[in-house]
């Protein structure tokens, strides 16, 4: 949302800097006085929470990298060395491990908020695409980081997931096998694999940070969406980002940090698998291989398809389909607040994601397998059937005239002095007590 600069340098140094590197002007115009819709609710605070979590992951990850040894013989022991011998190492490691879960919790809420309020619709298509790209990079980065622990579950998760590329043999014989061996750096998961995963895991968070900058840039061109989905029509519809939303986001961040700290200090291993405290053993396969909880919905989709190649295609499609949401949704109304039918389909989609997360943690057999296939069908049906067709037949509710009207109610009637004389009535004098 373009707006004229209101920054005024206060002293000779800021004037000198502003003429050469206007970074203070950029911060002032884009993060302090940036006009923001006045009706944003707390679901919009997760954008700031995600920025905070990215910073936490980068800082703690750099410290952990100083002590990590990327060899199969010493990887597991180096993690335990951080926990036992490094000053505050246990706090840094648990903050990083739990921080990954909190990061994904926040990004999933952020994504569902975008789906509910139509934040992917024009003119915010590029903003949405960059957000999905960040999610994809997060998934890859978290998978590589999970492998670095080199426990039983980490080792076999790497073995299983990387071996999925061998399904390409059904398309071009030998291609998948060669690709898997190239990823492994040999004929099995070993030292070259771990070294590559370690270096890429260190690199990707900085790539994510770069895409986040583009994401924020793409946000500030059209401006924020809002719960009504109505564009800003006048300055009355907005308030400066500071102090209104800095305080609101700060309050939400404190609450989220309390949840984060609760897991770090009281249940740091609650969201992880106990088998990861067993050193990796290539000769002993765990009874039930499961990834971290934030991968479980996608893992359930993978296992719901009986064919290996089609299962991999479904897994990739479950993420890549999000890139096309701006064009799959045919409704002219952005917010589900004014779409009574879509709202029910959306909450059914949320239940589907939660159900797939649970089913991904169970053995793929019997009723679990049947339910997994049913929920997988609805997952794709929501994007490929509900979104394209419902927008053509659904009758939305009446939209308010402006963001201000949605907050304060309909516009007030003109004052009495502007009405015709015949329309005015004399008021009786009120009694004086």
HUPENOR-V753019 format. One record per pair of residues at least 4 apart in sequence whose ideal C-beta (glycine too) atoms are under 8 Angstrom apart, sorted by the first residue. I is the first residue (numbers start at 1). J is the second residue. Records with the same first field share a line. If there is no record, write none. Layout:
# HUPENOR-V753019
I=J + J
This chain:
# HUPENOR-V753019
1=34 + 35 + 220 + 221 + 222 + 223 + 224 + 232
2=221
3=29 + 34 + 35
5=25 + 28 + 29
6=28 + 29 + 33
7=18 + 22 + 24 + 25 + 28 + 29
9=14 + 15 + 17 + 18 + 24
10=14
11=15
12=16
13=17
14=18 + 24
15=19
16=20
17=21 + 22 + 23 + 24
18=22 + 24 + 25
22=26
23=27
24=28
25=29
26=30
27=31 + 32
28=32 + 33
29=33 + 34
30=34 + 220
31=241 + 242
32=240 + 241 + 242
33=240 + 241 + 242
34=220 + 240 + 241
35=223 + 232 + 235 + 238 + 239 + 240 + 241
36=40 + 223 + 224 + 238 + 239 + 240 + 241 + 244 + 245
37=223 + 224 + 225 + 226 + 232 + 237 + 238 + 403
38=237 + 238 + 239 + 244 + 403 + 404 + 407
39=226 + 227 + 228 + 403 + 406 + 407
40=44 + 224 + 226 + 227 + 245 + 248
41=227
42=248 + 252
43=109 + 113 + 116 + 117
44=113 + 224 + 245
45=49 + 248 + 249 + 252 + 253
46=50 + 106 + 107 + 109 + 110 + 113 + 252
47=51 + 110
48=52 + 249 + 252 + 253
49=53 + 106 + 249 + 252 + 253 + 256
50=54 + 103 + 106 + 107 + 110
51=55 + 212
52=56 + 253
53=57 + 99 + 102 + 103 + 106
54=58 + 103 + 205 + 208 + 209 + 212
55=59
56=60 + 95 + 96 + 99
57=61 + 96 + 99 + 100 + 103 + 205
58=62 + 205 + 206 + 209
59=63
60=64 + 92 + 93 + 95 + 96 + 99
61=65 + 96 + 145 + 201 + 202 + 205
62=66
63=67 + 92
64=68 + 82 + 92 + 93 + 96
65=202
67=78 + 81 + 82 + 86 + 89
68=75 + 78 + 79 + 82 + 148 + 198
69=74 + 75 + 77 + 78
70=75 + 148 + 194 + 195 + 198 + 199
71=75 + 191 + 194 + 195
72=150 + 190 + 191 + 194 + 280
74=78
75=79 + 148 + 149 + 150 + 194
76=80 + 149 + 150 + 151 + 279 + 280
77=81
78=82
79=83 + 93 + 148 + 149 + 150
80=84
81=85 + 86 + 89
82=86 + 89 + 90 + 92 + 93
83=89 + 90 + 93
84=89 + 90
85=89
86=92
88=92
89=93
90=94
91=95 + 264
92=96
93=97
94=98 + 264 + 268
95=99 + 264
96=100
97=101 + 268 + 272
98=102 + 260 + 263 + 264 + 268 + 271
99=103 + 260
100=104 + 142 + 145 + 292 + 294
101=105 + 263 + 271 + 292 + 293 + 294
102=106 + 256 + 259 + 260 + 263
103=107 + 138 + 142
104=108 + 138 + 142 + 294
105=109 + 294
106=110 + 256
107=111 + 134 + 135 + 138
108=112 + 294 + 353
109=113
110=114 + 131
111=115 + 131 + 132 + 135 + 322
112=116 + 350
113=117 + 119
114=118 + 119 + 120 + 128 + 131
115=120 + 325 + 346 + 349
116=335 + 336 + 346
117=225 + 226 + 227 + 229 + 334 + 335 + 336 + 337
118=225 + 229 + 329 + 331 + 333 + 334 + 335 + 336
119=124 + 127 + 128 + 225 + 334
120=124 + 125 + 127 + 128 + 325 + 326 + 329
121=125 + 229 + 326 + 329 + 334
122=326
123=221 + 222
124=128 + 218 + 219 + 222 + 225 + 326
125=129 + 326
126=130 + 218
127=131 + 215 + 218 + 219 + 222
128=132 + 325 + 326
129=133 + 323 + 326
130=134 + 211 + 214 + 215 + 218
131=135 + 215
132=136 + 319 + 322 + 323
133=137 + 211
134=138 + 208 + 211 + 212 + 215
135=139 + 319 + 322
136=140 + 319
137=141 + 204 + 207 + 208 + 211
138=142 + 208
139=143 + 295 + 298 + 319
140=144 + 204
141=145 + 201 + 204 + 205 + 208
142=146 + 292 + 294 + 295
143=147 + 157 + 161 + 291 + 295
144=148 + 197 + 198 + 200 + 201 + 204
145=201
146=154 + 157 + 291 + 292
147=154 + 155 + 157 + 158 + 194 + 197
148=154 + 194 + 197 + 198 + 201
149=154 + 276
150=154 + 155 + 194 + 279 + 280
151=155 + 275 + 276 + 277 + 278 + 279 + 280
152=156 + 275 + 276 + 278 + 279 + 280 + 281 + 284 + 286
153=157 + 273 + 275 + 276 + 286 + 289 + 290
154=158 + 276 + 280
155=159 + 189 + 280 + 281 + 282
156=160 + 280 + 285 + 286 + 289
157=161 + 289 + 291
158=162 + 189 + 193 + 197
159=163 + 188 + 189
160=164 + 289
161=291
162=180 + 183 + 184 + 189 + 193
163=180
164=302 + 308 + 312 + 315
165=176 + 179 + 180 + 183 + 312
166=176 + 177 + 179 + 180
167=176 + 308 + 309 + 311 + 312
168=172 + 175 + 176 + 179 + 309
169=173 + 174 + 175 + 176 + 177
170=176 + 308 + 309
171=175 + 176 + 309
172=176
174=178
175=179
176=180
177=181
178=182
179=183
180=184
181=185 + 186 + 187
183=193 + 196
184=188 + 189 + 190 + 192 + 193
185=190 + 191 + 192 + 193 + 195 + 196
186=190 + 192 + 193
188=282
189=193 + 194 + 282
190=194
191=195
192=196
193=197
194=198
195=199
196=200
197=201
198=202
199=203
200=204
203=207
204=208
205=209
206=210
207=211
208=212
209=213
210=214
211=215
212=216
213=217
214=218
215=219
216=220
217=221
219=223 + 224
223=232
225=229 + 334
226=230 + 403
227=335 + 337 + 406
228=335 + 337 + 338 + 399 + 400 + 403 + 406
229=333 + 334 + 335 + 337 + 338 + 399
230=334 + 399 + 400 + 402 + 403 + 406
232=237 + 238 + 403
233=237 + 402 + 403
234=402 + 404
236=402 + 404
237=402 + 403 + 404
238=403
239=244 + 245
240=244
241=245 + 246
242=246
243=247
244=248
245=249
246=250
247=251
248=252
249=253
250=254
251=255
252=256
253=257
254=258
255=259
256=260
257=261
258=262
259=263
260=264
261=265
262=266 + 267
263=267 + 268 + 270 + 271
264=268
267=271
269=274
271=292 + 293
272=276 + 292
273=290 + 292
275=286
285=289
288=363
290=296 + 299 + 360 + 361
291=295 + 296 + 299 + 360
292=296
293=357 + 361
295=299 + 360
296=300 + 356 + 357 + 358 + 359 + 360 + 361
297=301 + 318 + 353 + 356 + 357 + 360
298=302 + 315 + 318 + 319 + 360
299=303 + 360
300=304 + 356 + 357 + 359 + 360 + 372 + 375 + 376
301=305 + 311 + 314 + 315 + 318 + 356 + 372 + 376 + 379
302=311 + 312 + 314 + 315
303=311 + 360 + 364 + 369 + 372
304=311 + 314 + 364 + 369 + 372 + 373 + 375 + 376
305=310 + 311 + 314 + 376
306=310 + 311
307=311
308=312
309=313
310=314
311=315
312=316
313=317
314=318 + 376 + 380
315=319
316=320
317=321 + 380
318=379 + 380
320=324
321=325 + 328 + 380 + 383 + 384
324=328 + 383
325=329 + 383 + 387
328=383 + 384 + 387 + 388
329=387 + 388 + 391
330=387 + 388 + 389 + 390 + 391 + 392
331=339 + 342 + 390 + 391 + 394 + 396
332=391
333=338 + 339 + 396 + 399
335=339
336=342 + 343 + 346
337=343 + 397
338=396 + 397 + 398 + 399
339=343 + 394 + 396 + 397
340=344 + 394 + 396 + 397
341=345 + 390 + 394
342=346 + 386 + 390 + 391 + 394
343=347
344=348
345=349 + 382 + 386 + 390
346=350
347=351
348=352 + 378 + 382
349=353 + 378 + 379 + 382
350=354
351=355
352=356 + 375 + 378 + 379 + 382
353=357 + 379
354=358
355=359 + 371 + 375
356=360 + 372 + 375 + 376 + 379
357=361
358=362
359=368 + 371 + 372 + 375
360=372
362=368
363=368
364=368 + 369 + 372
365=369
366=370
367=371
368=372
369=373
370=374
371=375
372=376
373=377
374=378
375=379
376=380
377=381
378=382
379=383
380=384
381=385 + 386
382=386 + 387
383=387
384=388
385=389
386=390
387=391
388=392
389=393
390=394
400=405 + 406
401=405 + 410 + 411
402=406
403=407
404=408
405=409 + 410 + 411
414=418 + 419
415=419
416=424
419=423 + 424
420=424
